[in-house]
Structures are given as structure tokens and as C-alpha cells.
Amino acid sequence: MEIIQQYLNEVKCHMDKAYVHIQATFAKIHSGRAVPTMLEGLMVTYYGHPVPLNQLASITSTDARTLLIQPWEQPSIPFIEKAIAESQLGFSSKNDGHMVVVTLPPPSEERRKSLVKLIKGEAEKGRVMIRNVRRDYKENLKVVAQKEGIAENEIKRAEKKLQDLTDVYIHKINDLLTLKEAEVMTV
């Protein structure tokens, strides 16, 4: 049925969004290796207005433990340093008057374990998002099926496809979790 296929396409789209969200969340969790995306969501209060750091400066990685932040305007340097200090990311920063150098501390065993715990929590949030999409669309499918007069066996087939899609995305999140966990625990 065309309406069922349309519903399944919508489900896939929503589950894709949830998966991409988890990927982005995992990318922001650093494992001791400096990557520019670590500072992507950092907001800098610049002249009284919150501004994303990536709109004030370019962020590059020079080595495994160092990020360079080159602001477009020199007066923004103290604001950037303050935002990094207040972010509680555990990074130290210094400036040379032209750029801010951010140094990542090597993660301790305790820090790596806490990161794994954080990653597992985020993965569970992702699995819950996927299950919520399944639940919502399953309920909507029943309402539409009743209104459109769709046969019971068609509804059962659609629910099976919905569950299969859910299983695929849960598996993808679990695979992502395994990879990120191994990355974080590697010294």
C-alpha cells in the first residue's frame, strides 16, 4: 500500500535524524585526541551576546593534543579564553596576542571510564529516540489504517517492517557505541 510505504519512509527519515544526532554527539566527546569539532558547540559571550565559537574564529588541530583558535578579530581573544575556561571541558588555554592555543590534558584512566559512561548514556538516549519514533508511528499507523480501511494483514506486515527498521537503527547505534568506546579506552 502506498500510504504504508509513505509512513515507512517518514520513519526512516526520523530514525536517520536520530542516528545523525548521536553521531554528532559522539564527535563532540573527545578521547584525548584534539579535533576541531570538540569546540563546535561552545558559545562565547562577545560584547554581551552569545556567539558560537566557530563564527568568531577558525579552529584547527596541530597535533593530537593541541588546537589553534585564530579569531577573526583580535579583541575577541579574552572572550574566547573566558568561554573555554568556563566550559568545564578541562582544557587549558593561552594566547600569544594573535591566537589562542588550547591544550588537552592526557585522559586518565578515571576520565576515560567516565567518558565511556557518558557515551553509553548518550547511546541509550539514541536508542530511546529510535524506539519513540517506532511507538509514535505504530500508533499513527493504526489510526490511519482504521480510517483508510486497510486490511489487518497489511497492518501486521507494516508493523514487522517498522520493527525491522528499528532493529537496524538500534544495531547501528550499538556499532557506533562499540567503536567510540574502543577509541576512548585506547591510551
TORDREN-815686 format. One line per 10 residues: number of its first residue (from 1); their letters; for each residue x, y, z of N, C-alpha, C, O, CB. Coordinates in nm, 3 decimals. Glycine has a CB too. Layout:
<rs>
NUM	A	X Y Z X Y Z X Y Z X Y Z X Y Z; ...
</rs>
This chain:
<rs>
1	MEIIQQYLNE	0.084 -0.118 0.000 0.000 0.000 0.000 0.088 0.124 0.000 0.192 0.129 0.065 -0.095 0.000 0.121; 0.045 0.221 -0.072 0.122 0.344 -0.089 0.132 0.424 0.041 0.238 0.478 0.073 0.060 0.431 -0.197; 0.024 0.432 0.115 0.024 0.509 0.240 0.116 0.446 0.344 0.181 0.516 0.422 -0.118 0.520 0.297; 0.122 0.313 0.346 0.211 0.244 0.440 0.356 0.270 0.404 0.440 0.295 0.490 0.182 0.093 0.442; 0.386 0.264 0.274 0.523 0.291 0.230 0.563 0.435 0.263 0.677 0.461 0.301 0.538 0.265 0.078; 0.471 0.526 0.248 0.496 0.666 0.282 0.529 0.678 0.432 0.622 0.750 0.470 0.374 0.754 0.246; 0.454 0.607 0.515 0.480 0.608 0.659 0.618 0.552 0.689 0.693 0.607 0.770 0.373 0.528 0.735; 0.653 0.442 0.625 0.783 0.380 0.649 0.897 0.471 0.604 1.003 0.474 0.667 0.792 0.245 0.576; 0.877 0.544 0.497 0.978 0.641 0.452 0.996 0.753 0.554 1.108 0.797 0.580 0.940 0.701 0.315; 0.885 0.800 0.612 0.892 0.902 0.716 0.965 0.848 0.839 1.046 0.918 0.900 0.751 0.949 0.754
11	VKCHMDKAYV	0.936 0.724 0.875 1.002 0.661 0.990 1.151 0.657 0.966 1.230 0.693 1.054 0.946 0.518 1.015; 1.192 0.613 0.848 1.334 0.603 0.815 1.400 0.740 0.824 1.512 0.753 0.874 1.353 0.543 0.674; 1.332 0.842 0.776 1.386 0.979 0.782 1.406 1.022 0.927 1.510 1.078 0.961 1.291 1.077 0.710; 1.308 0.998 1.012 1.319 1.037 1.153 1.428 0.956 1.225 1.500 1.010 1.309 1.184 1.018 1.224; 1.438 0.829 1.193 1.541 0.747 1.256 1.680 0.788 1.208 1.777 0.785 1.285 1.516 0.597 1.225; 1.689 0.828 1.081 1.817 0.881 1.030 1.859 1.005 1.108 1.976 1.019 1.145 1.807 0.915 0.879; 1.764 1.093 1.134 1.793 1.215 1.210 1.842 1.182 1.351 1.936 1.244 1.400 1.669 1.305 1.217; 1.779 1.085 1.415 1.821 1.045 1.549 1.962 0.987 1.545 2.043 1.016 1.634 1.723 0.942 1.608; 1.992 0.907 1.444 2.125 0.846 1.430 2.231 0.954 1.404 2.339 0.950 1.463 2.125 0.742 1.316; 2.201 1.048 1.318 2.294 1.156 1.289 2.318 1.240 1.414 2.430 1.286 1.437 2.242 1.245 1.175
21	HIQATFAKIH	2.215 1.260 1.493 2.229 1.334 1.619 2.327 1.262 1.713 2.412 1.326 1.774 2.092 1.352 1.688; 2.314 1.131 1.723 2.404 1.053 1.809 2.547 1.060 1.755 2.642 1.071 1.832 2.357 0.906 1.819; 2.563 1.052 1.623 2.697 1.064 1.564 2.759 1.199 1.600 2.876 1.205 1.638 2.691 1.049 1.410; 2.681 1.305 1.589 2.731 1.439 1.621 2.766 1.450 1.769 2.867 1.510 1.806 2.627 1.547 1.583; 2.684 1.392 1.854 2.711 1.393 1.997 2.840 1.319 2.028 2.922 1.367 2.106 2.594 1.330 2.075; 2.859 1.204 1.967 2.981 1.126 1.988 3.104 1.202 1.937 3.211 1.193 1.997 2.971 0.989 1.918; 3.089 1.276 1.828 3.202 1.351 1.773 3.249 1.460 1.869 3.366 1.496 1.869 3.163 1.414 1.639; 3.158 1.511 1.950 3.194 1.617 2.044 3.262 1.563 2.169 3.326 1.639 2.242 3.071 1.694 2.084; 3.250 1.432 2.193 3.314 1.372 2.309 3.455 1.334 2.270 3.477 1.246 2.187 3.234 1.246 2.360; 3.551 1.402 2.330 3.689 1.379 2.290 3.749 1.262 2.364 3.716 1.234 2.479 3.773 1.503 2.312
31	SGRAVPTMLE	3.837 1.195 2.296 3.901 1.077 2.353 4.049 1.101 2.379 4.128 1.007 2.384 3.883 0.956 2.260; 4.085 1.226 2.396 4.225 1.257 2.419 4.293 1.308 2.292 4.406 1.355 2.297 4.298 1.135 2.471; 4.224 1.298 2.181 4.277 1.344 2.053 4.207 1.475 2.018 4.084 1.483 2.019 4.257 1.236 1.941; 4.285 1.575 1.986 4.229 1.708 1.957 4.168 1.712 1.817 4.236 1.687 1.718 4.338 1.816 1.970; 4.039 1.742 1.812 3.970 1.761 1.684 3.889 1.890 1.694 3.829 1.917 1.798 3.879 1.638 1.649; 3.885 1.970 1.588 3.814 2.098 1.593 3.667 2.089 1.632 3.613 2.184 1.688 3.823 2.164 1.462; 3.602 1.977 1.604 3.459 1.965 1.637 3.434 1.964 1.788 3.321 1.982 1.832 3.402 1.840 1.575; 3.540 1.943 1.866 3.525 1.941 2.012 3.474 2.074 2.064 3.404 2.080 2.166 3.657 1.907 2.079; 3.509 2.181 1.995 3.472 2.315 2.040 3.355 2.373 1.958 3.320 2.490 1.973 3.591 2.408 2.031; 3.296 2.290 1.873 3.193 2.335 1.782 3.073 2.400 1.851 3.024 2.503 1.806 3.146 2.221 1.699
41	GLMVTYYGHP	3.026 2.341 1.960 2.907 2.393 2.027 2.936 2.499 2.132 2.843 2.547 2.198 2.833 2.281 2.090; 3.062 2.536 2.149 3.100 2.631 2.252 3.048 2.772 2.218 3.073 2.824 2.110 3.252 2.633 2.269; 2.977 2.830 2.314 2.923 2.965 2.295 3.013 3.065 2.367 3.051 3.044 2.482 2.776 2.974 2.346; 3.046 3.174 2.300 3.131 3.279 2.354 3.043 3.403 2.374 2.975 3.448 2.282 3.253 3.310 2.260; 3.046 3.458 2.494 2.973 3.582 2.519 3.061 3.696 2.469 3.159 3.733 2.533 2.936 3.599 2.672; 3.024 3.750 2.355 3.104 3.853 2.289 3.025 3.983 2.289 2.925 3.996 2.218 3.142 3.810 2.144; 3.071 4.077 2.367 3.002 4.205 2.385 2.855 4.185 2.425 2.765 4.250 2.372 3.010 4.288 2.257; 2.835 4.094 2.519 2.702 4.073 2.576 2.611 3.980 2.499 2.498 3.956 2.542 2.636 4.201 2.589; 2.657 3.926 2.386 2.574 3.836 2.305 2.642 3.700 2.290 2.761 3.694 2.261 2.547 3.898 2.167; 2.568 3.592 2.310 2.627 3.460 2.290 2.645 3.432 2.140 2.552 3.442 2.061 2.539 3.350 2.354
51	VPLNQLASIT	2.769 3.396 2.105 2.803 3.370 1.965 2.877 3.236 1.959 2.965 3.212 2.042 2.892 3.486 1.904; 2.843 3.147 1.864 2.918 3.022 1.851 3.065 3.052 1.818 3.096 3.141 1.739 2.856 2.933 1.741; 3.155 2.977 1.881 3.298 3.000 1.862 3.337 2.992 1.716 3.421 3.070 1.670 3.378 2.899 1.942; 3.279 2.899 1.641 3.319 2.884 1.501 3.275 3.002 1.414 3.312 3.009 1.297 3.262 2.756 1.446; 3.195 3.096 1.469 3.161 3.218 1.397 3.255 3.332 1.432 3.256 3.436 1.365 3.017 3.258 1.426; 3.336 3.313 1.538 3.432 3.415 1.579 3.574 3.383 1.534 3.659 3.472 1.528 3.429 3.431 1.728; 3.600 3.256 1.502 3.737 3.216 1.475 3.741 3.087 1.395 3.643 3.014 1.385 3.815 3.200 1.605; 3.859 3.060 1.339 3.881 2.930 1.276 3.949 2.841 1.378 4.032 2.887 1.457 3.967 2.943 1.144; 3.915 2.715 1.377 3.970 2.619 1.473 4.041 2.510 1.394 3.982 2.446 1.307 3.858 2.559 1.566; 4.169 2.490 1.424 4.246 2.385 1.358 4.319 2.301 1.460 4.345 2.343 1.573 4.345 2.446 1.257
61	STDARTLLIQ	4.352 2.181 1.418 4.425 2.089 1.504 4.570 2.082 1.455 4.595 2.058 1.337 4.359 1.947 1.505; 4.666 2.104 1.546 4.806 2.099 1.505 4.868 1.964 1.535 4.954 1.917 1.459 4.885 2.209 1.574; 4.827 1.902 1.643 4.873 1.767 1.677 4.766 1.699 1.761 4.655 1.750 1.773 5.010 1.772 1.753; 4.798 1.586 1.818 4.699 1.506 1.891 4.645 1.574 2.016 4.538 1.537 2.064 4.759 1.376 1.929; 4.717 1.672 2.070 4.675 1.735 2.195 4.656 1.887 2.187 4.631 1.952 2.289 4.776 1.703 2.302; 4.667 1.945 2.069 4.664 2.091 2.058 4.567 2.139 1.950 4.563 2.086 1.839 4.803 2.144 2.029; 4.489 2.241 1.986 4.401 2.310 1.891 4.444 2.456 1.883 4.478 2.517 1.985 4.251 2.297 1.934; 4.440 2.512 1.764 4.468 2.654 1.745 4.337 2.724 1.709 4.264 2.681 1.620 4.576 2.677 1.635; 4.311 2.832 1.781 4.192 2.913 1.754 4.242 3.048 1.705 4.304 3.124 1.780 4.099 2.927 1.882; 4.213 3.077 1.580 4.255 3.205 1.522 4.132 3.292 1.502 4.055 3.271 1.408 4.331 3.184 1.387
71	PWEQPSIPFI	4.112 3.391 1.591 3.992 3.475 1.582 3.998 3.570 1.462 4.106 3.610 1.418 3.974 3.555 1.711; 3.881 3.603 1.412 3.874 3.698 1.300 3.907 3.838 1.352 3.961 3.921 1.279 3.732 3.696 1.234; 3.874 3.864 1.479 3.902 3.995 1.539 3.982 3.974 1.667 3.944 3.893 1.751 3.769 4.073 1.568; 4.094 4.046 1.682 4.182 4.030 1.797 4.113 4.060 1.931 4.143 3.993 2.029 4.303 4.118 1.782; 4.023 4.159 1.939 3.959 4.188 2.067 3.876 4.072 2.124 3.839 4.074 2.242 3.871 4.308 2.052; 3.846 3.974 2.043 3.764 3.863 2.091 3.845 3.759 2.169 3.786 3.669 2.230 3.695 3.796 1.974; 3.977 3.767 2.168 4.062 3.667 2.234 4.028 3.648 2.382 4.011 3.534 2.425 4.207 3.706 2.220; 4.018 3.754 2.462 3.986 3.732 2.604 3.849 3.666 2.625 3.831 3.587 2.717 3.989 3.864 2.679; 3.753 3.699 2.539 3.620 3.641 2.549 3.625 3.490 2.518 3.558 3.410 2.582 3.522 3.713 2.453; 3.706 3.455 2.418 3.722 3.314 2.381 3.788 3.238 2.495 3.743 3.129 2.531 3.807 3.301 2.251
81	EKAIAESQLG	3.892 3.295 2.552 3.960 3.228 2.664 3.865 3.209 2.783 3.866 3.104 2.848 4.083 3.310 2.708; 3.786 3.310 2.811 3.691 3.302 2.922 3.589 3.191 2.896 3.555 3.115 2.987 3.619 3.438 2.942; 3.539 3.180 2.773 3.441 3.077 2.739 3.501 2.938 2.754 3.434 2.846 2.800 3.390 3.098 2.595; 3.626 2.922 2.716 3.693 2.792 2.730 3.710 2.757 2.877 3.686 2.644 2.918 3.830 2.792 2.658; 3.750 2.855 2.956 3.770 2.832 3.100 3.638 2.797 3.169 3.635 2.709 3.256 3.833 2.955 3.166; 3.530 2.863 3.131 3.400 2.841 3.195 3.328 2.718 3.143 3.230 2.674 3.203 3.314 2.961 3.175; 3.375 2.661 3.033 3.305 2.549 2.971 3.320 2.419 3.048 3.245 2.325 3.024 3.355 2.529 2.832; 3.414 2.411 3.138 3.441 2.291 3.217 3.475 2.171 3.130 3.445 2.057 3.165 3.322 2.258 3.305; 3.538 2.198 3.016 3.583 2.090 2.929 3.715 2.032 2.977 3.756 1.925 2.932 3.597 2.140 2.785; 3.781 2.103 3.067 3.908 2.053 3.120 4.027 2.089 3.033 4.134 2.030 3.047 3.901 1.905 3.136
91	FSSKNDGHMV	4.010 2.186 2.943 4.119 2.226 2.855 4.190 2.346 2.914 4.129 2.430 2.980 4.067 2.259 2.713; 4.320 2.354 2.890 4.392 2.475 2.929 4.417 2.556 2.803 4.436 2.501 2.694 4.528 2.442 3.004; 4.417 2.688 2.818 4.438 2.773 2.701 4.533 2.886 2.735 4.544 2.928 2.850 4.304 2.829 2.649; 4.602 2.934 2.633 4.687 3.051 2.645 4.683 3.124 2.513 4.651 3.065 2.409 4.835 3.013 2.685; 4.716 3.252 2.516 4.716 3.325 2.390 4.848 3.396 2.372 4.917 3.429 2.468 4.599 3.426 2.385; 4.881 3.418 2.246 5.005 3.489 2.214 4.974 3.627 2.156 5.061 3.691 2.096 5.089 3.408 2.116; 4.851 3.673 2.174 4.811 3.803 2.122 4.745 3.795 1.986 4.675 3.887 1.945 4.929 3.894 2.116; 4.768 3.685 1.915 4.710 3.668 1.781 4.617 3.548 1.772 4.525 3.544 1.690 4.820 3.654 1.678; 4.642 3.449 1.858 4.560 3.328 1.856 4.558 3.265 1.995 4.638 3.298 2.082 4.613 3.227 1.752; 4.463 3.174 2.013 4.451 3.101 2.139 4.495 2.957 2.112 4.448 2.892 2.019 4.304 3.108 2.196
101	VVTLPPPSEE	4.584 2.909 2.197 4.631 2.771 2.186 4.564 2.692 2.299 4.580 2.724 2.417 4.788 2.762 2.195; 4.489 2.590 2.261 4.418 2.506 2.358 4.490 2.372 2.367 4.513 2.305 2.266 4.267 2.487 2.317; 4.525 2.334 2.489 4.595 2.208 2.511 4.504 2.112 2.587 4.445 2.148 2.689 4.727 2.230 2.588; 4.494 1.992 2.537 4.413 1.889 2.602 4.501 1.810 2.697 4.612 1.771 2.661 4.345 1.795 2.497; 4.452 1.786 2.816 4.530 1.701 2.907 4.517 1.555 2.863 4.415 1.516 2.807 4.481 1.718 3.054; 4.621 1.475 2.887 4.605 1.333 2.855 4.500 1.273 2.949 4.506 1.295 3.070 4.742 1.256 2.867; 4.406 1.199 2.895 4.299 1.148 2.981 4.350 1.039 3.076 4.420 0.946 3.035 4.185 1.094 2.896; 4.312 1.052 3.201 4.347 0.950 3.300 4.254 0.831 3.282 4.155 0.838 3.209 4.337 1.007 3.445; 4.285 0.722 3.348 4.201 0.602 3.342 4.060 0.635 3.393 3.960 0.592 3.336 4.263 0.487 3.426; 4.055 0.712 3.501 3.926 0.752 3.558 3.846 0.836 3.459 3.725 0.816 3.443 3.947 0.830 3.690
111	RRKSLVKLIK	3.914 0.929 3.391 3.848 1.016 3.293 3.795 0.933 3.176 3.683 0.954 3.129 3.945 1.124 3.242; 3.876 0.838 3.129 3.832 0.754 3.017 3.709 0.671 3.057 3.617 0.655 2.977 3.946 0.660 2.972; 3.708 0.620 3.181 3.592 0.542 3.226 3.468 0.630 3.237 3.358 0.586 3.204 3.622 0.476 3.362; 3.486 0.753 3.283 3.370 0.843 3.291 3.321 0.881 3.152 3.201 0.900 3.131 3.406 0.970 3.371; 3.413 0.892 3.056 3.372 0.919 2.917 3.293 0.802 2.860 3.194 0.821 2.790 3.494 0.948 2.829; 3.337 0.680 2.891 3.265 0.561 2.843 3.124 0.560 2.902 3.028 0.528 2.833 3.341 0.431 2.882; 3.113 0.596 3.029 2.982 0.602 3.094 2.894 0.707 3.024 2.775 0.682 2.999 2.996 0.636 3.245; 2.952 0.822 2.992 2.880 0.928 2.922 2.836 0.880 2.784 2.723 0.904 2.742 2.968 1.054 2.909; 2.926 0.812 2.713 2.896 0.762 2.579 2.783 0.659 2.584 2.692 0.661 2.500 3.022 0.699 2.514; 2.788 0.571 2.683 2.681 0.471 2.696 2.546 0.538 2.724 2.443 0.496 2.672 2.715 0.371 2.809
121	GEAEKGRVMI	2.548 0.644 2.805 2.426 0.719 2.832 2.370 0.784 2.707 2.249 0.781 2.683 2.452 0.824 2.938; 2.459 0.842 2.627 2.415 0.906 2.502 2.362 0.802 2.403 2.265 0.827 2.332 2.531 0.984 2.438; 2.426 0.684 2.399 2.378 0.577 2.311 2.239 0.533 2.353 2.153 0.508 2.269 2.475 0.457 2.313; 2.218 0.523 2.484 2.085 0.484 2.532 1.981 0.589 2.495 1.868 0.555 2.459 2.088 0.462 2.685; 2.018 0.716 2.504 1.925 0.822 2.461 1.889 0.804 2.314 1.774 0.823 2.274 1.988 0.963 2.485; 1.989 0.768 2.233 1.965 0.746 2.090 1.871 0.628 2.068 1.780 0.636 1.985 2.096 0.722 2.017; 1.892 0.519 2.142 1.803 0.403 2.128 1.661 0.439 2.171 1.564 0.394 2.110 1.855 0.285 2.212; 1.649 0.521 2.275 1.516 0.565 2.319 1.450 0.651 2.211 1.330 0.638 2.186 1.526 0.645 2.452; 1.529 0.739 2.147 1.472 0.820 2.038 1.417 0.731 1.927 1.308 0.754 1.875 1.579 0.918 1.981; 1.494 0.628 1.890 1.452 0.536 1.785 1.323 0.463 1.826 1.229 0.451 1.747 1.564 0.433 1.754
131	RNVRRDYKEN	1.320 0.416 1.949 1.200 0.345 1.997 1.078 0.437 2.004 0.966 0.394 1.977 1.227 0.284 2.135; 1.101 0.563 2.039 0.990 0.659 2.044 0.934 0.684 1.904 0.813 0.696 1.887 1.036 0.791 2.106; 1.022 0.692 1.806 0.977 0.708 1.667 0.891 0.588 1.629 0.784 0.603 1.571 1.097 0.723 1.569; 0.940 0.468 1.663 0.864 0.345 1.632 0.727 0.350 1.698 0.625 0.325 1.632 0.942 0.219 1.679; 0.723 0.382 1.828 0.597 0.385 1.901 0.498 0.484 1.838 0.382 0.452 1.815 0.622 0.421 2.049; 0.548 0.606 1.812 0.461 0.710 1.757 0.403 0.668 1.621 0.284 0.684 1.595 0.537 0.841 1.743; 0.490 0.615 1.535 0.441 0.578 1.402 0.353 0.454 1.406 0.264 0.439 1.322 0.558 0.555 1.309; 0.377 0.366 1.501 0.292 0.248 1.514 0.150 0.292 1.553 0.052 0.240 1.500 0.350 0.149 1.618; 0.142 0.386 1.647 0.010 0.438 1.688 -0.057 0.511 1.572 -0.177 0.492 1.548 0.024 0.533 1.809; 0.019 0.595 1.501 -0.038 0.668 1.388 -0.083 0.574 1.277 -0.186 0.596 1.213 0.064 0.768 1.333
141	LKVVAQKEGI	-0.005 0.469 1.255 -0.039 0.372 1.151 -0.173 0.306 1.181 -0.254 0.287 1.090 0.071 0.266 1.139; -0.197 0.271 1.306 -0.324 0.207 1.342 -0.442 0.301 1.320 -0.547 0.259 1.272 -0.321 0.162 1.489; -0.424 0.428 1.353 -0.531 0.526 1.334 -0.560 0.544 1.185 -0.676 0.542 1.143 -0.492 0.663 1.398; -0.455 0.560 1.106 -0.473 0.579 0.962 -0.531 0.453 0.898 -0.617 0.461 0.811 -0.338 0.617 0.894; -0.482 0.337 0.941 -0.531 0.211 0.885 -0.680 0.193 0.911 -0.754 0.146 0.825 -0.454 0.092 0.943; -0.722 0.231 1.030 -0.864 0.221 1.064 -0.946 0.317 0.977 -1.053 0.282 0.928 -0.886 0.250 1.215; -0.893 0.439 0.960 -0.964 0.540 0.883 -0.968 0.503 0.733 -1.069 0.524 0.667 -0.896 0.678 0.901; -0.859 0.447 0.682 -0.849 0.412 0.540 -0.904 0.273 0.509 -0.920 0.238 0.392 -0.706 0.420 0.495; -0.932 0.196 0.611 -0.986 0.062 0.590 -0.882 -0.037 0.539 -0.912 -0.121 0.454 -1.101 0.067 0.493; -0.761 -0.026 0.589 -0.652 -0.115 0.546 -0.668 -0.249 0.618 -0.704 -0.255 0.736 -0.511 -0.051 0.577
151	AENEIKRAEK	-0.641 -0.356 0.544 -0.658 -0.492 0.597 -0.561 -0.518 0.712 -0.452 -0.460 0.719 -0.636 -0.595 0.486; -0.605 -0.607 0.804 -0.526 -0.640 0.923 -0.390 -0.699 0.887 -0.289 -0.667 0.951 -0.602 -0.738 1.012; -0.385 -0.786 0.784 -0.257 -0.846 0.747 -0.160 -0.742 0.691 -0.039 -0.756 0.708 -0.279 -0.957 0.643; -0.210 -0.640 0.625 -0.125 -0.530 0.576 -0.066 -0.452 0.694 0.050 -0.412 0.692 -0.206 -0.434 0.483; -0.148 -0.431 0.795 -0.101 -0.361 0.915 0.008 -0.443 0.984 0.110 -0.388 1.026 -0.219 -0.334 1.013; -0.013 -0.574 0.995 0.088 -0.661 1.059 0.219 -0.658 0.981 0.327 -0.652 1.041 0.035 -0.807 1.068; 0.211 -0.662 0.846 0.332 -0.654 0.763 0.404 -0.521 0.785 0.526 -0.517 0.793 0.296 -0.672 0.614; 0.327 -0.415 0.792 0.387 -0.281 0.813 0.453 -0.273 0.951 0.561 -0.216 0.965 0.280 -0.170 0.799; 0.388 -0.331 1.053 0.447 -0.331 1.188 0.576 -0.412 1.190 0.670 -0.376 1.260 0.347 -0.387 1.290; 0.579 -0.522 1.115 0.702 -0.603 1.107 0.814 -0.523 1.041 0.927 -0.525 1.088 0.675 -0.735 1.027
161	KLQDLTDVYI	0.781 -0.452 0.932 0.882 -0.368 0.865 0.929 -0.257 0.958 1.048 -0.223 0.960 0.824 -0.308 0.735; 0.837 -0.202 1.034 0.871 -0.097 1.131 0.966 -0.150 1.236 1.063 -0.083 1.273 0.744 -0.042 1.197; 0.940 -0.270 1.286 1.029 -0.332 1.385 1.165 -0.364 1.325 1.267 -0.345 1.390 0.965 -0.459 1.443; 1.166 -0.412 1.201 1.294 -0.441 1.133 1.378 -0.315 1.118 1.499 -0.317 1.139 1.268 -0.505 0.995; 1.312 -0.206 1.081 1.382 -0.078 1.067 1.436 -0.032 1.202 1.549 0.018 1.211 1.288 0.029 1.009; 1.357 -0.048 1.305 1.401 -0.013 1.440 1.523 -0.094 1.479 1.620 -0.039 1.531 1.288 -0.037 1.543; 1.520 -0.224 1.453 1.633 -0.311 1.485 1.760 -0.269 1.412 1.869 -0.273 1.469 1.600 -0.456 1.452; 1.746 -0.230 1.286 1.862 -0.185 1.207 1.926 -0.063 1.272 2.048 -0.057 1.286 1.820 -0.153 1.061; 1.845 0.035 1.311 1.900 0.158 1.369 1.956 0.135 1.510 2.056 0.196 1.547 1.793 0.267 1.374; 1.893 0.050 1.587 1.947 0.015 1.720 2.084 -0.051 1.702 2.178 -0.021 1.776 1.850 -0.080 1.799
171	HKINDLLTLK	2.094 -0.139 1.603 2.221 -0.207 1.575 2.327 -0.106 1.531 2.443 -0.116 1.571 2.201 -0.315 1.467; 2.289 -0.009 1.448 2.383 0.094 1.403 2.435 0.175 1.522 2.554 0.207 1.529 2.317 0.187 1.299; 2.346 0.209 1.614 2.387 0.284 1.733 2.480 0.200 1.820 2.579 0.250 1.873 2.263 0.329 1.815; 2.448 0.072 1.835 2.535 -0.016 1.913 2.673 -0.029 1.851 2.773 -0.032 1.922 2.471 -0.154 1.926; 2.680 -0.038 1.717 2.809 -0.044 1.648 2.888 0.085 1.671 3.009 0.081 1.696 2.789 -0.067 1.497; 2.818 0.198 1.662 2.883 0.328 1.686 2.935 0.335 1.829 3.045 0.385 1.853 2.784 0.444 1.658; 2.857 0.286 1.924 2.898 0.283 2.064 3.024 0.199 2.082 3.117 0.241 2.151 2.784 0.227 2.151; 3.029 0.083 2.021 3.145 -0.005 2.033 3.271 0.063 1.979 3.376 0.057 2.042 3.121 -0.137 1.957; 3.259 0.128 1.864 3.374 0.198 1.806 3.422 0.313 1.894 3.541 0.330 1.917 3.339 0.250 1.667; 3.328 0.392 1.943 3.363 0.508 2.026 3.422 0.463 2.159 3.516 0.524 2.210 3.240 0.597 2.050
181	EAEVMTV	3.368 0.355 2.215 3.419 0.301 2.341 3.564 0.257 2.325 3.649 0.284 2.411 3.332 0.184 2.388; 3.592 0.186 2.215 3.729 0.140 2.189 3.823 0.260 2.168 3.937 0.258 2.214 3.732 0.047 2.064; 3.774 0.363 2.099 3.855 0.484 2.076 3.889 0.553 2.207 4.003 0.597 2.226 3.782 0.580 1.984; 3.793 0.565 2.296 3.813 0.633 2.423 3.908 0.554 2.515 3.991 0.613 2.584 3.679 0.657 2.493; 3.894 0.424 2.517 3.974 0.343 2.608 4.117 0.319 2.559 4.202 0.273 2.635 3.905 0.211 2.629; 4.145 0.350 2.431 4.280 0.336 2.379 4.367 0.446 2.436 4.334 0.565 2.428 4.280 0.338 2.224; 4.479 0.406 2.493 4.570 0.504 2.554 4.656 0.568 2.449 4.739 0.653 2.480 4.658 0.438 2.662
</rs>
